[in-house]
Amino acid sequence: MPLDDSDLQGVQAALTGTTATNADLQNISQDDFVRTAVIMLVGIIIVLIVITRSVSSSLFIIASLLLEYLLLLQ
């Protein structure tokens, strides 16, 4: 009996259990990490602008730190 002829048309199925829960938590955590990293970088740039009184110096400091971080990941 094909499913097209059954009463199951339009039914949505979902997975439950530890694996599905862990996958959902990983997706949420990854999204939160990216959001937190962006907010943190903006805050650090603002503090550096106040301390150095120079936008270009602050951006150079952040760029050099990000470049060093990316090189360390390799």
N, C-alpha and C positions, 0 to 999 in steps of 0.2 A: 504494500500500500504506500504510494508516494505521499510525501508530506504535503504536497500541494492540495491533495484531496481531503486532508484531515482538518480537524478543528483547531490546529495549532498555528494558523496563519496570524501574523501580527504579534505573536508571543515573543517576549524578550527573555533570553537566558543569561544568567550571571554565574560567575564562579565564586565559591566561598572557600574558606579554609585558611590555613596559615600562609600558604604560598601566595594566594591572592591578596591577603592582608599585607604581607611584607612588600609585595610589588606596589601596592597603593601607597604605603608609607614611604617607600623609596622615591616615588614620583613627587610626593608632597615635600619631602625633605630636600630634594634637588631644586625644586622651584623656590623654596624658602631660602636656600643657600644663595642662589643667584640674586634674589631680591635683597638679601642682607648684604651681600658683597657690594652691590651697586650703591646702596644707601651708605655703607661704610666708606667707600671711596669718595663719594660726594662730600661726606662729613670731613674726611681727612684733607681733601683739597681745600675746603673752606677754612679749616684751621691753619693749613700751611699758607694760604693767602694772607690771613691775618698776621701770622708770625713773620713771614718774609716780606710782606707788603709788596709782593710782586706775583702777578698771575703767571708770567712765563717761568719764573723760578719754581713755582709750585708745580706747574705742569711738567717741567723737566724732572723734578724729583720723583713724581708719581710715575712718569714714563720709564725712568731708569729702574725703579723698583719693580714695576710690572715686567719689564724686559728681563731682569734678573730672575724673577720668579718663574717666568716661562722657560728660561734656559735651564733652570734647575729641574723642571718637570721632565725634561728629555732623558 
